Every structure is written in structure tokens, then in C-alpha cells.
Amino acid sequence: MPNSSAQRRHPRHPLVLSILYKSKDPAPVKVGVGWTRDLSDGGACLELAEPLPFATPLSVILQTDQGSLGVEGKVVWVGGPAAVGGGTLHGVAFLDATPEQLRALWALIARKGQARQAAVRVPVKLAVLCRPKGDAGPPIQGETGDVSREGLSVHLPQLLPSATPIEITLPTRQDPLTLEARVVWVESPEARTPGQPIRHGLRFTNLSWAHELTLGLLLAELPTETPPKEGGRPHGQ
């Protein structure tokens, strides 16, 4: 990957956010979804479904933990696939960012840039269905608390032990999205409210690139909830 002077001036942070993009030139205009691999106040590394030409101007919408943030940019390098069967990496420099956009980027980096997990949790409430793998009974109905590229938290009416492999189905604007996951933590008994759903942390397993794109589109298109206070349970990643 090229190591431009613009990249050297803006240290990158490994933040993973879902994004929507729209190319502005040349025709035909392309619209798509993807994920950031890293981010700074001067640009980002994006993983997209198809390669875009060098110098393509873009409008990019970042889905953060505190709502969406739109920026203008330009493709400054195009790399290879991020992984076998994955998307194509692009370097995008942000152009003509307003003071408000810069403040929002600085605040995001300050909140999340030093976090242990790179995947940013987006607080979203979605009705979901969970089924432990191999269980022939009816699915468990629950609700998400937050979702990221790597996992999610979900409130369920019954306890699923840590390490339980499950299938979780999320609603989308098209067909439901069913993903494999594993329980990585369960809300402690001391933190539970009697009669209320129990919070679980799930980590996705065997997530394909097609599923990652669908998940990214789901996050990018849905409104976010009020961010939770810091200091809660760790994310299900």
C-alpha cells in the first residue's frame, strides 16, 4: 500500500464501522456498502465489495456508536482483497471536512481509538430469534442491545451458558439474516433484575463476506439508540 504524506500526517486507529458510499464520478454512479479497517480525521481504509478506480470521488456515510456521520472523500489507493473471499481494500482521503465533521471524527477517535476491540458497537434494538445449535425446540425470542461486525449483545428471557453455539436470526429489509454465533459472556446474577431478560454477549462464527455486507447494510440503514453509559458489561466479541 502506498504510504502517502497525507497518511503520515494523520495517525490511523483500528476502528471498524459499517459504511455506505456513493461514487460521484465517473459515470455510472455506484452505490454500495462496506466496512472501515482503520480511521483518522484525514481518511480511512475501506473494505468494499468491488474495486473502485483510483481518484474516484466518494460520499461516505459512517455509522458510529452515536449516529451517522457523512464525509466527502477520494480514493487515493486500491489494494488487494482483505482476505480470501473478502472485499477489496481502498485508501480514501477525506476532503474539505467541516469543523463539525472534524469535531465528530475527533470525538469518535477519542472514545474508541484506544479501545481493546476495534469493532465499534452500534446501539440498536432489533427483535431476534435465537436457537442453540442442535435444539429442535422453538426459537428463543430476544432483543439486541448493540451490534458490531464481530458480535452483539442480546437480551433473552432465559440463560444460555457461556460457550453455547447458537443460530441467531436478525430482521432485514429483505430476507431475515441467520448467523452462527457463540455465547462468550452472560450477565452476572448480581447485575440481573428479577423477571427481566438476561443480557448475553455473542461472538459471530463462520461469518462469510456476503453475510458481513448484509450485516453492514443493516447497521448503516437502521436508526441508532441512545448510547449506553460507559462502564457496562464487555461486548459480545
C-alpha positions as CSV (number, residue, x, y, z in Angstrom):
1,M,0.0,0.0,0.0
2,P,1.3,3.5,-0.7
3,N,2.4,5.4,2.3
4,S,1.4,8.9,1.4
5,S,2.4,12.1,3.2
6,A,-1.4,12.5,4.0
7,Q,-1.4,9.2,5.8
8,R,1.7,10.1,7.8
9,R,0.1,13.3,8.9
10,H,-3.0,11.6,10.2
11,P,-2.3,8.6,12.5
12,R,-4.8,5.8,11.8
13,H,-6.8,4.0,14.5
14,P,-8.1,0.4,14.0
15,L,-11.8,1.3,14.1
16,V,-14.3,-0.9,12.3
17,L,-17.5,0.8,11.2
18,S,-20.2,0.0,8.7
19,I,-20.3,2.5,5.8
20,L,-22.5,3.4,2.8
21,Y,-20.8,5.0,-0.1
22,K,-21.8,6.7,-3.4
23,S,-19.3,7.4,-6.2
24,K,-19.7,10.8,-7.8
25,D,-17.6,10.4,-10.9
26,P,-17.0,8.8,-13.4
27,A,-20.4,7.5,-14.6
28,P,-22.1,5.3,-13.9
29,V,-22.6,6.2,-10.3
30,K,-22.0,3.3,-7.9
31,V,-23.6,2.9,-4.5
32,G,-22.5,0.3,-2.1
33,V,-21.8,-0.9,1.5
34,G,-18.6,-1.8,3.2
35,W,-16.5,-1.5,6.4
36,T,-13.7,0.6,7.6
37,R,-10.5,-1.2,8.6
38,D,-8.9,1.9,10.2
39,L,-9.8,5.6,10.5
40,S,-8.3,9.0,11.2
41,D,-9.5,12.6,10.9
42,G,-7.9,12.7,7.4
43,G,-9.1,9.4,5.9
44,A,-9.8,5.7,6.2
45,C,-9.1,2.3,4.9
46,L,-12.3,0.9,3.5
47,E,-13.1,-2.7,2.6
48,L,-15.6,-2.7,-0.3
49,A,-17.3,-5.3,-2.4
50,E,-15.7,-4.2,-5.7
51,P,-12.7,-2.2,-6.7
52,L,-13.2,1.5,-7.5
53,P,-10.9,3.4,-9.9
54,F,-8.1,5.4,-8.5
55,A,-9.1,9.1,-7.7
56,T,-12.8,8.2,-7.6
57,P,-14.6,10.9,-5.6
58,L,-17.0,9.5,-2.9
59,S,-19.6,10.5,-0.5
60,V,-19.2,8.2,2.6
61,I,-21.6,7.8,5.5
62,L,-20.0,6.3,8.6
63,Q,-22.3,4.5,11.1
64,T,-20.9,5.3,14.6
65,D,-22.0,4.5,18.1
66,Q,-23.6,7.9,18.2
67,G,-25.4,8.1,14.8
68,S,-24.3,8.5,11.2
69,L,-21.6,10.9,10.0
70,G,-21.3,11.9,6.4
71,V,-17.9,12.9,4.8
72,E,-16.6,13.6,1.3
73,G,-13.5,11.8,0.1
74,K,-11.4,10.5,-2.8
75,V,-9.8,7.1,-3.5
76,V,-6.0,7.5,-3.1
77,W,-5.0,3.9,-3.4
78,V,-6.6,0.5,-4.3
79,G,-5.2,-2.7,-2.8
80,G,-5.9,-6.4,-2.9
81,P,-8.6,-8.4,-1.1
82,A,-8.5,-8.2,2.7
83,A,-8.8,-12.0,2.9
84,V,-9.7,-14.9,0.8
85,G,-13.3,-14.4,-0.3
86,G,-13.3,-10.9,1.3
87,G,-13.6,-7.4,0.0
88,T,-11.1,-5.1,-1.7
89,L,-9.1,-2.6,0.4
90,H,-9.2,1.1,-0.6
91,G,-7.4,4.1,0.9
92,V,-9.8,7.1,1.0
93,A,-8.7,10.7,1.9
94,F,-11.3,12.9,3.4
95,L,-11.8,16.2,1.5
96,D,-13.0,19.6,2.8
97,A,-14.2,18.3,6.1
98,T,-16.2,21.0,8.0
99,P,-15.3,21.9,11.6
100,E,-18.4,20.0,12.8
101,Q,-17.3,16.9,10.9
102,L,-13.8,17.1,12.2
103,R,-15.0,17.5,15.8
104,A,-17.2,14.4,15.3
105,L,-14.3,12.4,14.0
106,W,-12.0,13.6,16.8
107,A,-14.7,12.7,19.4
108,L,-15.1,9.2,17.8
109,I,-11.4,8.6,17.9
110,A,-11.1,9.8,21.5
111,R,-13.9,7.5,22.6
112,K,-13.0,4.4,20.6
113,G,-9.5,4.8,19.3
114,Q,-7.8,3.2,22.3
115,A,-10.5,0.5,22.9
116,R,-9.4,-3.1,23.2
117,Q,-11.9,-4.1,20.5
118,A,-11.6,-2.4,17.1
119,A,-15.2,-3.2,16.0
120,V,-17.4,-0.3,17.2
121,R,-20.7,-1.3,18.8
122,V,-23.7,0.4,17.4
123,P,-26.6,0.5,19.9
124,V,-29.6,-0.9,18.1
125,K,-32.8,-2.6,19.3
126,L,-33.9,-5.4,17.0
127,A,-36.2,-8.3,17.7
128,V,-34.3,-11.5,17.1
129,L,-34.7,-15.3,17.3
130,C,-32.0,-17.5,18.9
131,R,-31.7,-21.2,18.8
132,P,-29.0,-23.3,20.4
133,K,-27.4,-25.5,17.6
134,G,-29.0,-28.9,17.6
135,D,-32.0,-27.9,19.6
136,A,-35.2,-28.9,17.9
137,G,-37.5,-26.8,20.2
138,P,-38.9,-23.4,19.3
139,P,-36.5,-20.5,19.0
140,I,-36.0,-18.1,21.9
141,Q,-37.3,-14.6,21.2
142,G,-35.0,-11.7,22.3
143,E,-33.8,-8.2,21.6
144,T,-30.4,-6.9,20.7
145,G,-28.7,-4.2,22.7
146,D,-25.8,-3.4,20.3
147,V,-24.3,-4.9,17.2
148,S,-20.9,-4.8,15.5
149,R,-19.0,-6.6,12.7
150,E,-17.7,-9.2,15.3
151,G,-20.7,-9.8,17.6
152,L,-23.6,-8.4,19.5
153,S,-25.3,-8.3,22.9
154,V,-28.8,-9.7,23.2
155,H,-31.4,-9.8,26.0
156,L,-33.0,-13.2,26.3
157,P,-35.8,-14.5,28.7
158,Q,-33.6,-17.5,29.7
159,L,-30.0,-18.1,30.4
160,L,-27.8,-19.7,27.8
161,P,-24.5,-20.9,29.3
162,S,-21.2,-19.4,28.2
163,A,-19.7,-21.2,25.1
164,T,-23.1,-22.3,23.8
165,P,-23.1,-22.4,20.0
166,I,-26.3,-20.8,18.6
167,E,-28.0,-19.6,15.4
168,I,-29.4,-16.0,15.6
169,T,-31.8,-14.5,13.1
170,L,-31.9,-10.8,12.6
171,P,-34.5,-8.9,10.6
172,T,-33.5,-7.0,7.4
173,R,-35.4,-5.1,4.8
174,Q,-35.3,-8.2,2.6
175,D,-34.9,-11.7,3.9
176,P,-34.1,-12.5,7.5
177,L,-30.3,-12.9,8.2
178,T,-29.3,-16.0,10.1
179,L,-25.8,-16.1,11.5
180,E,-23.8,-18.6,13.6
181,A,-22.5,-17.3,16.9
182,R,-21.2,-18.4,20.3
183,V,-22.1,-17.1,23.8
184,V,-18.9,-15.5,25.2
185,W,-20.3,-14.0,28.4
186,V,-23.5,-13.8,30.4
187,E,-24.8,-11.1,32.7
188,S,-23.8,-11.8,36.3
189,P,-26.5,-12.8,38.8
190,E,-25.8,-9.7,40.8
191,A,-26.5,-7.4,37.8
192,R,-29.8,-9.1,36.9
193,T,-33.2,-7.7,37.6
194,P,-35.7,-10.4,38.7
195,G,-38.2,-11.0,36.0
196,Q,-36.2,-9.1,33.3
197,P,-34.4,-10.6,30.3
198,I,-30.8,-11.7,30.8
199,R,-28.1,-10.0,28.8
200,H,-25.7,-12.2,26.8
201,G,-22.6,-11.4,24.7
202,L,-22.3,-13.3,21.4
203,R,-19.4,-13.5,19.0
204,F,-20.1,-14.4,15.4
205,T,-18.5,-17.5,14.0
206,N,-18.1,-18.6,10.3
207,L,-19.2,-15.2,9.0
208,S,-18.9,-15.0,5.2
209,W,-18.2,-11.8,3.3
210,A,-21.8,-11.9,1.9
211,H,-23.1,-12.0,5.5
212,E,-20.7,-9.2,6.5
213,L,-22.1,-7.0,3.7
214,T,-25.7,-7.7,4.7
215,L,-24.9,-7.0,8.3
216,G,-23.1,-3.8,7.4
217,L,-26.1,-2.7,5.3
218,L,-28.4,-3.5,8.2
219,L,-26.4,-1.3,10.6
220,A,-26.0,1.5,8.1
221,E,-29.7,1.8,7.3
222,L,-31.2,1.5,10.8
223,P,-31.5,4.4,13.3
224,T,-29.4,4.0,16.4
225,E,-30.5,4.1,20.0
226,T,-29.1,6.5,22.7
227,P,-25.6,5.3,23.5
228,P,-25.3,3.4,26.8
229,K,-23.2,4.8,29.6
230,E,-19.6,3.7,29.8
231,G,-18.6,1.0,32.2
232,G,-21.2,-1.6,31.3
233,R,-20.5,-5.2,30.6
234,P,-18.0,-6.0,27.8
235,H,-19.2,-6.5,24.3
236,G,-20.0,-10.0,23.0
237,Q,-16.9,-10.2,20.9
